[in-house]
Amino acid sequence: MDKILNKEPILKVSGITKHFGGIKALSDVSFDVHEGEILGIIGPNGSGKTTVVNCITGFVKKTSGHVFFRGKDISRKPPHKIADMGVARTFQIMRPYYSLPAYKNLVIPLFSPRSRRTGGWRGGGRLGDRNTVGIDILEEIGFERDSYVPYKLAATLPTGYLKRLELARCLALKPEIIICDEIFSGLSMSEIASMVPLIERLQMDGITLIMIEHRLRELFRVTDRIMVLNFGEKLMEGNPKTVMANEEVKAAYFGSQTVQEVMDHA
Amino acid sequence: MTLPSEQQRKERIDRGIKIRTDSIYAMMSYRELSYLALPRLILIVGMLIIPLVVPSMYWQRVFTISCIYALLAISFDFLAHYVGLVSLGGAFFVGIGGYLAAIANTSFGLPPWLTVPLATLIGGSLCTLLLLPCLPLRGVYFAIVSLMYPLFMARVIEALDILGGTDGIMGIDSFPNRWAEQYFLICILLLILFGARRLVNMDIGLVLRGVKDNDQAIRASGISVTFYKSVAVFLASAMGCMSGACLVHIYMWSGISLFALDFSIIPIAATVIGGSGTLVGPLLGCLILVPISELLRDFGTLRIVFYALILVAFIIFRSEGIMVYGQRKYHQFERWIKF
């Protein structure tokens, strides 16, 4: 743990502020993400979690503040340039290409400049057959290769598969960071149970993850650091136990729910 | 015995041969191969024969003009259905391509076989450049702004009295003869049609379709939406410019009527009749609509009424379009089932 913290952070967010008209969505949020770790971001509804993701990935313009990726300022870059550098994201509301079959959904990210640069011949690069690479990635993420599922239209897939497809779209880019926006929400307990090992494997593969979650039990199983947002401000960060013990966090986040119950399961 | 309609419904099932011909097994027998080749051959051979069988030079000319409109209709269908840009700028493409070919021919003395490719490439780039600021727009907003361009260009030429003003540019070379003119257009049309059909299923075509489906995910995949939109606009406007360039060589005259809204509207009507998203449909739609509008000339101004009636009839009775209907009948059979 100490070894990780001593290194230069892979992603450094310093003082980002975002106003939507008169509404302060984020005010002066700063945090570091270190290579190989999983950072959890939690907070009540409307606390600005998704806005943080949108600000990092360039989908909304920040009012002020900077984001550094491997020491390079990416605050003013357009979204596709940021993704091209290796910062991939999933969307909270799934955004597959509904009119295409699942595996064709992956041909599109495999066609991106980043994939053609990093993929090589087998990885969907200049000469690679992107259809087979797409099916390979889908199998890795839990689509049964021999079933009809990878060939079905994305519009006909259930939520669990769509969430996996979102993650697969990120993996096709061979990213360095994946920002998962509520990847567990809307899934059944068994679907979540099969997603958790997937997340752990991504970490073992050396991918840094930022996870925004409402499902605290599952989140605490995989993360070692949590940041809490409330009304667009950073309340605190630290390991799950100390964060959850904090009175301010309890008041802001849990309301009536017993904190101890959650911690017992974590 | 017939059951009440609530308890019956129509079920559609793919024909066995359709499924067999979806993959490499299509090579199994002549029957499968001919199932695949027949519709395509009918189109190709039909197009090649039409100039030989039409009764008069007048109707040959009508067919040529139908081909011009068909090029525009394919370009409209490609942009609207596969990239999500509903463009009313057909007349703009025709005008730019037409004037470029006219200038290249009269001022620089280039022959038609050079002016057409030149007008296609330069015109396509020019149109793309001019439409670049509107590319962030989508749907009906892009349609309205792209409609502004042809109106604007016609007024500019009229007001500044440039490029021949309201008289237009005269004395443009024609194609060597009417056969060269017709078969050149037919070959170009078929090449573009089959090329476009292939393009939309290639990897780059999937990216374009992704832009229509969901441009945020394209951005999140590290792909520039503006770049691929402009690639698509270049392809579509190059088709439009090529049809414009051919048109001025056919009419041997280039004027502000090249910016007439017919070139924007008729392709859309043809796409509605033929079936949007099929690319072949718009071509068939033009081959039906343009001759009909010529036939109705005898009725004078009443022709618009008949024309509108035909369109309305199509929208009411075959709103999916001829080609979508035809494809369904060819690939599937229907039966009533109880439930």
HADDOCK unambig.tbl for C-alpha pairs under 7 A between the chains (distance, minus, plus):
assign (segid A and resid 79 and name CA) (segid B and resid 219 and name CA) 5.88 0.50 0.50
assign (segid A and resid 79 and name CA) (segid B and resid 220 and name CA) 6.49 0.50 0.50
assign (segid A and resid 80 and name CA) (segid B and resid 219 and name CA) 4.67 0.50 0.50
assign (segid A and resid 80 and name CA) (segid B and resid 220 and name CA) 5.99 0.50 0.50
assign (segid A and resid 80 and name CA) (segid B and resid 221 and name CA) 6.77 0.50 0.50
assign (segid A and resid 80 and name CA) (segid B and resid 222 and name CA) 3.99 0.50 0.50
assign (segid A and resid 80 and name CA) (segid B and resid 223 and name CA) 5.39 0.50 0.50
assign (segid A and resid 80 and name CA) (segid B and resid 224 and name CA) 5.74 0.50 0.50
assign (segid A and resid 81 and name CA) (segid B and resid 222 and name CA) 6.12 0.50 0.50
assign (segid A and resid 83 and name CA) (segid B and resid 220 and name CA) 5.92 0.50 0.50
assign (segid A and resid 83 and name CA) (segid B and resid 221 and name CA) 6.24 0.50 0.50
assign (segid A and resid 83 and name CA) (segid B and resid 222 and name CA) 4.57 0.50 0.50
assign (segid A and resid 84 and name CA) (segid B and resid 222 and name CA) 4.62 0.50 0.50
assign (segid A and resid 88 and name CA) (segid B and resid 220 and name CA) 6.63 0.50 0.50
assign (segid A and resid 89 and name CA) (segid B and resid 220 and name CA) 6.64 0.50 0.50
assign (segid A and resid 95 and name CA) (segid B and resid 214 and name CA) 6.91 0.50 0.50
assign (segid A and resid 95 and name CA) (segid B and resid 217 and name CA) 6.32 0.50 0.50
assign (segid A and resid 97 and name CA) (segid B and resid 210 and name CA) 6.04 0.50 0.50
assign (segid A and resid 97 and name CA) (segid B and resid 213 and name CA) 5.64 0.50 0.50
assign (segid A and resid 97 and name CA) (segid B and resid 214 and name CA) 6.35 0.50 0.50
assign (segid A and resid 98 and name CA) (segid B and resid 213 and name CA) 6.94 0.50 0.50
assign (segid A and resid 107 and name CA) (segid B and resid 203 and name CA) 6.63 0.50 0.50
assign (segid A and resid 108 and name CA) (segid B and resid 206 and name CA) 6.46 0.50 0.50
assign (segid A and resid 108 and name CA) (segid B and resid 207 and name CA) 5.40 0.50 0.50
assign (segid A and resid 109 and name CA) (segid B and resid 221 and name CA) 5.04 0.50 0.50
assign (segid A and resid 111 and name CA) (segid B and resid 203 and name CA) 6.96 0.50 0.50
assign (segid A and resid 112 and name CA) (segid B and resid 221 and name CA) 6.68 0.50 0.50
assign (segid A and resid 112 and name CA) (segid B and resid 222 and name CA) 6.02 0.50 0.50
assign (segid A and resid 112 and name CA) (segid B and resid 223 and name CA) 5.42 0.50 0.50
assign (segid A and resid 113 and name CA) (segid B and resid 223 and name CA) 7.00 0.50 0.50
assign (segid A and resid 114 and name CA) (segid B and resid 222 and name CA) 6.99 0.50 0.50
assign (segid A and resid 173 and name CA) (segid B and resid 221 and name CA) 7.00 0.50 0.50
